[in-house]
Amino acid sequence: MRRSKLLLLLFAGLLALGSCRFRKDLTYLADLQNDSLLSNIPAAAPSYTLKPDDNLYVTIQSANDEINKIYNANNTTQGGGSQSYTDPAGQYLYGNLVDKQGLVTLPVLGQVKVAGLTVSEAQAAIQLKANEYIKESTVKVKLLNFKITILGEVKSPGPYYFYENSVNALDAVARAGGFTDMARLNTVLVMRKTSSGTMSYRLNFKDKSLLLHPAYYLKPNDVVYAEPAMMKSAVMNFTTISMVLSTVTFLMVVFKL
């Protein structure tokens, strides 16, 4: 009986040890040395080129009040507050969608080809077209649909909209509150839709090689998924296993095994 109890205790101890996580399992970029200089790492963010179905914020300011009313009518609400371009509904209603031919259709100006251009290049192209019709105009163009969906073992999973010209993987995870203690940091999945299908990448947040990975800089509509570590299943099943062990121990005591 004593030997059986010892075996049960040993089994429980091994189970508890197997469900433990160590500091190295939870540390981002653990191989970075203190006060170290990483020359040209990470590299400059690549410029995003516009594609069909991208959604653009386009505004034109000029000395012509009629033009200003057309292009800036949605910047304020009837109550005088700012128009919510930062929420998906406002973007859908008031944004300017790039069509399947890569064109954006604008009041007065008509169609302008923007697919294949960066946001700054698209702004220059629309400015050039505006100069033909509107005197002393100033064009501003922003990308509205820089959305990253972050799932799995992060503290606040969900879709996130970004309004910067570039977003890296660390920025995205930080927006979602960081990884949970159950996340597997060395196999974080990034899924990216391309013209030929869906590309998948694996990022290692524990290693400085992350900063050189081609998927370190994210693109609009990327999906980031943090897998759970193996210990999560052990933790989830720990209550059941504990009840089983308690029952077995009780039976051993009752039947003096």
N, C-alpha and C positions, 0 to 999 in steps of 0.2 A: 504493500500500500504506500509506504513512504517513497519507494522508488518511483511509483506511478505519479505521485504528487510532484516529485522533483522534475519528472519529465514534462508534466503539464506546465509547471512554472518556467522551465527552460523554453518551452514552446512559446509561451506568452511573452517572455523576455525577447526572444528572437523576433517575434512579430512586432513588438514595440520598437525594437532597434531598426527593423527594416522600414518602418514608417517614419523614421527620423530624417530630417533634411539638415544639411550642414551649411555653414556660411557660404562656402564656395558655390553651392547650388543656387544661391539667391543673389549673388553679387553681379551687377552689370560690369562689363569690361574689366573683369578681374585681373587680366594680365597687363594692365597699364601700370607703369611704374610711377612713383611719386615724382612730381616736377619734371616729367619727361616731355620732350618736344617731338611732335609727330609732324614732320615737314609735309605740307601739302596734303594732309589727311584730316578730314575727308576732302575729296576734290570738290571743286565748285559744282553747285547744283546744275544739272542739265536743264536747258530751256524747254519748256513744254510747248509742243506745237498743237494748234487747235484742230479738232476733228469734228465730223458731223455729229450732231446731238449735243455738242457743247452749248452751254447757255451763257450769254454775255450780258453784262451791264454796259449800256452805251448811253452816254449823256453828251449833249452838245450845248455849250454856252456861247452866246453871241449877242450882238447889239440889237438883234431882231427879236422883239418880244414874242411874236407869233411862234418863231422857232423854239424859243425857250419854253413856251407853254407846251408845245408838242413833245419835246424831249425830256422835260423835267416835271411834267404833270404828276407823275407817280412818285416823285421824291418826297411829297408831303401829303398828309391825309387831310380830310375836310376840317378836322379839328386843329390842324396846324402842327401835328406831330410828325416825326420822320417816318417815311415809308419803310416797312420791314422787309428790305431786300435780303436780310440775313436769315429769314425763315424760308423753308422750302416752298410754301404756298406763294409767298410774295415773289420768289424767283420764278416760279412756274408761270404766274400771271403776267409779270412785267418784264421778264428777261427776254433776250433776243436769241432765239434758237438758231444754231447753224444747221442748215438743211442737208439732205443727203448728197447734194452737189457741192457742198462746202461753202454755200452762200448764206449771208445774213441779209435780210430784207429790212430796210430802215425807211421811216417816213421821209419824204422829199428826196432823199438820196437814191432810193431804189436798192438794187442788189449789189453787194460788195463781196468779192471772193476773200475768205479768211482762212479756210482750211489749209493746213500746212504752214501757217504763219505762227510766230509767237504772239503773245498778247500785245507786246509793244509794237511788233510789226503790223498787227491788225489795226492797232490804234493809228499808226502812220498811214495805212491804206485808207481807212475811213476819213482821216483828216484830209487826205489828198482829194477824196471825192467831195467832201464837204466844202472845200475851197472853191469848187466849181459852182456851187449853188448859194453858199452862205458867206457873207462878208465877215471878216474878223471873228471867225469861229474857233472854238477850242474844244477838241474831242477828248473824251476820257473813256477808256475801255477796261473792264475788269472781268475776270473769269468768276462765274457764280457757282459752278458745280464741282468745285474741288472737294469732293466728298470721299472720306475714307470710312469703311465699316470695320469696326474692331470687335472681335468676338473671342469667346473662350475665357481663359484665366486672367482677365483684367478686372479691376475693381468696378469699373462702370462701362460695360460693353454697350455697343450701339453705333449708329452712324454719326459721324462728326464732319462738320463743314469747316473748311479752312479758308482764310482770306489772305494768305501770303502767296508769293510767287513760287515758293518751294516748301515742301514738307518732308522731313526725314522720319525714319522709323522711330527714333527716340522721341521726337516731338509728338508723334501720333500716340504712342503708348502713354506718354505723360498726360496727354489730354484725357485719356481714358482712366486716369488715376493710378497708372502703373500696374505691374503684374501682381497677382496674388501670390501668396506663399506656396501655392500649389502649382504654379506655372513651370513649364519646362523651357528654360530660357535658351537652350542651344538648338532648338528645332522650331522656331516660330515661323509659321507659314504665311507667305504673301501670295495671293492669287491676283493675276492681272489679265484683263481682257485685251486681246490684240486682234488685228484684222484676220489672223489665221487661226485663232482659237484662244484658249486660256493658258497662260504661262504660270507656272508655280515656282516659287523660290523658297529656300530655307535660310533663315537668318539666325546667327548665333550671337545673342546679346551678351554672352559671357566673355567674348573674345573681341579684341580690337579689330579683327578682320571684318567685323560688322561695318566699320566705317568705309571699307573699300568695296563692299558688296554692290553689285549693279542694282539691287533692289533697295539699297539703303535710302535713296530718295524715292519717295512714293509718287504715284501718279493718280489723277482723279479716278475714282471708282475702284481703286484697289481694295481688296479685302485682307485684313490681317487677323490671323487666328493663332492664339496661344494655346498649345496643347496642355492638358493636365499631366503632371508627373505621375509615375506609377504608384507613388505612395497615396495618391488621392483615393484610389479604389480600396486600398488597405484601411485608410481612415474611415471611409464611408461604411466599410463592412466591419469595422472594429467593434461596434455595439453588438452586432449579431454574433461575432466570434466570441466576444466576452460572455454573452448569455450561454452559448454552447459550452464554453469551458466551465462556467459556473454550474451548469446542469450536470456535466460529467463529473465534476468534483463532488457535487452533492450526492450523486448516485454511488460514487466510490466510497463516500463516508457511510451512507446508509447500508450498502451491501458489503462494506469492509473489504473492498478489493485492494 
